[in-house]
Amino acid sequence: MKVIHLSVECFPVAKVGGLADVVGALPKYQRKLGIDASVVMPWYDRKFTQENKFDQIAMGSFYQGSEQLHYEIWKEASDQLGFPLYLIRIPGKLDREEVYCYPDEAEQWLSFQHAFLHWLKADQIMPDLINCHDHHVGLVPFLLKYSHDFQQFSSVKTLFTVHNGQYQGWMNWNKGILMPSFDTWRWGLLDWDGLINPMAAAVKCCDAFSTVSEGYLKELFVDANGLQDLFKAESQKGYGIVNGIDTEYWNPMLDTLIHTHYDSTSVKKGKYENKKALCEQYKLDPSLPLMSFIGRFAIEKGADLLAEIIDQLLGKVKAKMSIFILGSGDQDIQAALQQVMEKYPQQLAVYFGYNESLAHQVYAATDLLLMPSRVEPCGLNQLYALQYGTIPVVRGIGGLRDTVIDIQESNGYGIVFPEARVTDATEGVIRALKIVAQADLLSEVRDKEMNLDFSWHKSAQKYLDLYTKLLN
């Protein structure tokens, strides 16, 4: 079974969010199941491409509107990621440093999809299935079926994986001239509310779509930034498969990025040694419970609530704890955190930016992880936390609800609060601190967490089952 994963992110080549972690791990675990899985993504002028060897295996050109674009296909030479990795480079379009935020992003992703299909056609590559990840490649299921240039691929099956339904890739119809020629009477498959909507087109045209948790599939029927009626109408081809984590990379016994290794039998001492190292570096008190937030400073992550939550905990409640924040994004959120850090310099430390090594150390060092998300299709941070014996304190939504069981329920091991509100989050943290204060209970919870199986082994099998169903 030949499967190509098509994505604009893949760890460690280019990572902005959880999409990269999924695409960087799932194909590796699929190959262990016998799937011939590979990844195709854009070329980025980043550390990974600069420091590793790539072989150019193909080249060609096509017209995007009146502009002739030349593309190159580069293959990572050593397959060091555990799967074949192919990068598409288009000078002037797909050769930049950043993944997102360019004014011509629509043209970038159109050229990526067009070059991908042109390469398949030119080199007579015939996959059994293309797994398209998010709206950036959402036009591929449509083009396979209805583009005049790619008719020979009409039998190729497509699975469209929705990582975040809030972002849909909207384009004005004046961009339609840039697409490969297609049956114009099919234009309605591209349209949603008067715009070209790649996510809507993918849901309409794919053979099946998946979401990154079972809970998020149900949520899309209610709230999908205007597409909820479409998701409901196409629900018969929708599947929820919760993300896994790469336990070869996220493993406190093997992790080369943390201060001290440990497992479930040595978690108490191991976490304290990691906490001590982190607190020494950032001038916090290692004798206090330590809570963290790791992620983008975005409203959907509930990051706009952080400053007030911290002020409630350290000021009003006077909780005996320390807090570590690692993230970047919205400048107003960053400014608010800067202010509250100046107010509580001995209990709060903030690292502004993305730092993969530090993230590992924070998971290993902290007692609690806060995720007050408004939207969380799956969430990986809570899974990393569980792997490292860190108690997740999460808002009960999407994948967070699917993967974290509240301590008050049988077999519970985390804290789940109902709404993305300061009061709810604060109460959740206070409940979690009571667990940390009870040594026997804390030991029991940590042992339970660290023996849970959220590896990609189970999820990769579910993808294989779905692929098999689509191909039979």
N, C-alpha and C positions, 0 to 999 in steps of 0.2 A: 504494500500500500504506500504510494508516493504522495506525501502531503507537504505543501508549502505554506509556511506561516508568513503572512504579508503584514508588515507593521512599520511604523515610523520610529518606534523605540525598541531597544533590546539591550538589557544589561549584559555586559559592562560597556558596550559600545556607546550608547547614548541613553541616559535615564533622566526623566523628569518626574515620573510617578510610578504607580504600581504596574502599569502596562509593560514597562521595561522588564520588571522582575518576572512577570508571567512569561513573556516571550523569550526571556533569557533562560528559563528553566524548563518549561513544559516540553519543548522539542527534545531536550536531553533525556527526560524520563520516558517520552514516547519511543525513542529509539531503543530503549531497554526492553520495550514491549514488542519490538520487531517492526515498528513503523519507520519507513524511510522519510524522516522529518527533517526539514531544513528551514532556514529563515532568510527572507529577502527584505532588505530595508534600504533607506537612502544612505549615501555616503555623507559623513560629517567630518569636518576638519577638527578632530578632537584627539585627545591623548591616545585612545585605543588605535585609531587608524594611523597615527604618527609613529607609534612604537612597535607595531606588529607588521608582519610581512603579508602582502596581498598579491595575488596573481591576477592579471587581467585575462579574462577568458572569452570576452565577447565585446563587440562594439557595434553601433549602428546609429541611425538617425531617423527622425520622423518630423512631421509638421504639426505644430500646435497653433492652430489658426494659420497666420501667415508666417510664423516664426519657425525656422528650421532648428531643431534641437538635436545635438549629438550626445549619445549616451555611451558609457563604458560600464561593463560588469566586472566587478572585482571579487574574487573568492579569497577568504581568509585561508592562509596556506596550511596551517597545522591542525585545523579542526579542534583547537584547544578548548572551545566552549562545549564540546560534546556533541556537536552537530555541525553540518556544513552551513557556513554563513556567507551570504552574497550581498554585496553593496552595489547600488546603482548610483553612478556619478554622472551628473549632467552639469557641465560648466555653466556657472551663472544661476543655476537653480538648485541643484543638489550637490553642493560642495562647501556649505557654510558651517560655521562653528556651532550655532545654537539650533535647537530642534524647532522651536516655535517663535512666534511674535514678529515675523517679517510681514511687511504690508502686502506682498504678493503670495501669501501662503496658499491661496486657492490654486494659483498657477503651479506652485511647487508640487502639491499633491496630485494635481492632474498629470503633470509630467512624469511623476513617479509611477503612477498607475499605467499610463500609456507606454512608458519605456519597458515596464515589466511585461506587459502583454506582447509588445513588439519583440522583445527578446525571446519569449516562449515560442512565438511564431517563427522567428528567423532561425532559431536553433532546434526547432521541432521537439520542444520539451512538452511532454503531455502528462501533467500530474493527475492523480485520481481525484484529489480534492485540494481546494485552496481555502485555508482558514484565514479570513480577513479580520483584522483587529481594529475596531473603531472606525469612525467616520472618514478618516484620512484616506482609507482604501475602500470606502463604501460604494464606489461606482463600479468596481470590478464585477460583482455579480450581474449588474445590468449590462455591462459591455460584453461579457462572455456570451450572453444570450442574444443581444440585439444590435451589436456593432457589426457593420458589414465587413470590417477588417479581420474579425476574429471568430468567424462562424465555425471554424474547425474545433473550437473549444466549447461549443454550446453544451456538450455532454459532460463537461467537467463539473463536479459537484462543488458547491460553496457552502461553508459555514461562516456566518458573520457573528463575531463575538463582541458583545456590547460591554465595554469596560466602564463607560460613563455616558448615560443617555442624555445628560444635560448639554453636551457639546455635539453638534450635529453637522458642522461644516457648511452652513448655509452659503449659497452663492446667488447673485443676481443672474437672471436669464441671459444677460449679455455675455456671460462666460460660456454659454452653450456652444458657441462657435469654436471654442478651443478644444472641445472633446473630439475623439475619433468619430467618424461618421456613423450614424445609427439610424434605425427605422424611426423617422420623425413622428409617425403616428403613435409611437410608444412614449412620447414625451411626458405623458401623465404619470409614468412610473418614476420619473425624476422629480416631479413637482410635489411640493407641500406648501400650501398657503402662498402661492405665487412665487416661490423661490425654488431653485435647485437645492434639494436637501439630500446629501449623500447617505445619511443614516436612514432616512425614510426609504430611499431607493434600494438600499441594501436589504432592509427588512422585507420589502415587497418582492424582491427578485431572488434572494438567496434560497437555497434548498432547506436550510434551517438556521435559526439564530440561537445563540446561547448567551446567558448572562453569567457573571462571575460569582454568583451565589444563588441559592434557591429563593431566598427572601427578596432579592433585588428583582427577580423576574416578576413576582407579584406586585412589587411597588411600581414597576413600569406601567402596569395596567391602570394605575391611579395617578401617577405623576411622572411624566416623561418630557417635560418642557414642550408640551404641545403635541407629542406623538402618542399619548396614552391610548387614544382610540385606535390608532394603527396597530399598536402592540396587542391590543385586545382582539382586533379583527384577525391578526395573524398568529394568535396564541397557540393554534394547533401545531405550529412548527417551532415553538419556543421551548428551550430547555435551560434549567438552572444547574450549573456545575460550580461548586465553590472552589476558589483558587487554593492551591497548595503552596508550600514553601520548599525551597531547596535546602534540605537538611544536611547536605554535604557542605554547604556554604554557611548556613545559619545553624551552628552547632557549638555550644559553649565548651565542649570537650576538644574541639578541633580548631576553633576560631583563632586565627593568627593575629586578629586585630584587637583582641582584648588582653587585659593585664594578666589575669589568672584563669586557667582552665578549671572547669568543674562539671559535674553531672548531678543527677538527682540525689545521689548519696552524699555529695560534698557541697551542695548548693549553699548552705548557710555560710560556711567559711569562704567559699569561692566568691559569692556575691559581695561579702563584706570587703574582701581584698580589692575587688574591682571598684567598689564604692569609695574605699579609702583613697585609691589612686586618682579617681575622678575628682573627688572633693578636695584633695590636696592641690590639684591643678587649678581648680576654680574657686578655691577659698570658701568651701562650704564645710559644715560640721558632719563628719561621717557617722556620728553617734545618733543622728536624727533619721527618721524615715525619709527616703528620697523619692520624689515623684518626677516624672518626665512627660514632656510632650515633644513628639518628633514629627515634623511634616511641614506641608505648605501653609503659609499664613493666608488662608483663604476662608471666605464666609462659609462655604460648603463643608469645610473641616471644623467649623465652630471656633476658629482661631480668634475671631473678633471678640469672643467671650473670655479669652484667657486672662487678660489684664484684670478684669473685674473678679473673676474666679480667684485669682491669686490674691487680690486685695481682700476679698472676703475671708479666705483661709488664713492668711498671715496677719491681717489687720483685725477684722471684726471677730473672727473665731479664735485668733491667736493660736492656731494649730502649731504644735511643736514638730516642724517638718522643714525640709528643704525642697526646692523645686529647680529642675534644670530644663530649659527650653532649647531645642535645636530646630531651626527652620528659617525660611525666608519667604518673601512674597509681598503681600499688600503693605505699602509703606505706612499707611495709617495704623495698621496693626503693629507693625514694627516700632513705630514711634510710641504707641501706648505701652508696649512691653519695655521699651527703654526707660520710660518714666517710672513704671512700677519697679523696675530693677534698681533704680536710684533710691527708691523709697525703702526697699528691703535688701540692701547689699549683702547682708550676711546669710540670707536664706534663699536668695534667688540668683541664678546665673543663667545668662542667655548667650547662645552662640548663633549669630546671624549668618546664615549661609547653608550650603549643602556640604556635608562632610561624611562620607561613607564609613571611614574608620571610626570616627567619633560616635556615629550612630550605633555601631556594634558595642562600643564600650559603654554607652549609655544604657542599652538594653541589659547588659551584664551587670551594671552597677545599681540600677534603680529598683526600688521595691514596688512602685506603682507606675502604670502608664495611663495617661488621660487621653481619651478620644471623645470629645463632645460634638461629634459630627452631625451636621444637618442632612448630608447625603453621604452614603458610604456603600457603593455597590458590592464590594467585598471587604476591603481592608486587609492589609497584610501586617501592619504594625502590631495588631493584637496577637497575630499568630507568632511573630518573632518574639513578642513579650512572653507568651506562654512557653516557648521553647527555652527561654532563658530564666524561667522561674519568676517572672515579673507579673504582678497581678494587674490585669487590664480593667480599667474603670471606663466603661463605654456607654454611649447613648444607644438604646435598643432600636437599631434601624439597620436594614439591609443585611450585609454579611456579618455585621457586628452581632446582630441578634442570632444569626445562624451559628456562630462559632464561640460565643461566650455565654456560659450558663451562670446565672446569678447564684451567689453563695447560699442564698436562702432556699434554693431548690435542691432536690436530691441530685447528688453528683455535681453540685455547683462548685465553681473555682474562680469566679470573677465577680465584678460589680456591674450591674446593668441599671442605668437610670432612664426614665421615660422620655424626657424632652430635652432639646438643646437649649437649656436655660441655665443661667448662673446658679439659681437656687438648687435645681436638680443635680447639676454637676458637683456643686459644693457638698451637698448631702451625700452623694455617691462617694466622694473622696473621704469624708468623715467615716463612712461605713468601712471603707477599705483600711483606714488607719487603725480601726479597732481590730481588724484581722492581724495587722502587722504587730500590734501590741501584745498578742497572745502567741507566745513562742510555739506551743504545740500545734495550734490551729494553723499558724503560718507555715510550719514545716509540712503539715498534712496537705495544705493547698498547693504548695510548691511542688511536692512530690506528684500530686495528681496532674498538675499542669504539664510538667516536664515529661510525663509518660503518655500524653495525648499524641495521636498521630494525625498531624495536618500536613504530612509530606505530600509531594506531587505523585507518589506511587498510586494512591487511591484515585486522585482526580484524573491522572493520565489514563487510567483504565476506563473511567467514565467517558472521556473523550474518544477513546478507541471504540467503545461500545456505540457511541453516537455516529462516528465515522462509518463503522460497519453497517449500521442501520441505513445510512444514506446511500451507501454504495450497493446495497443488495435490493 
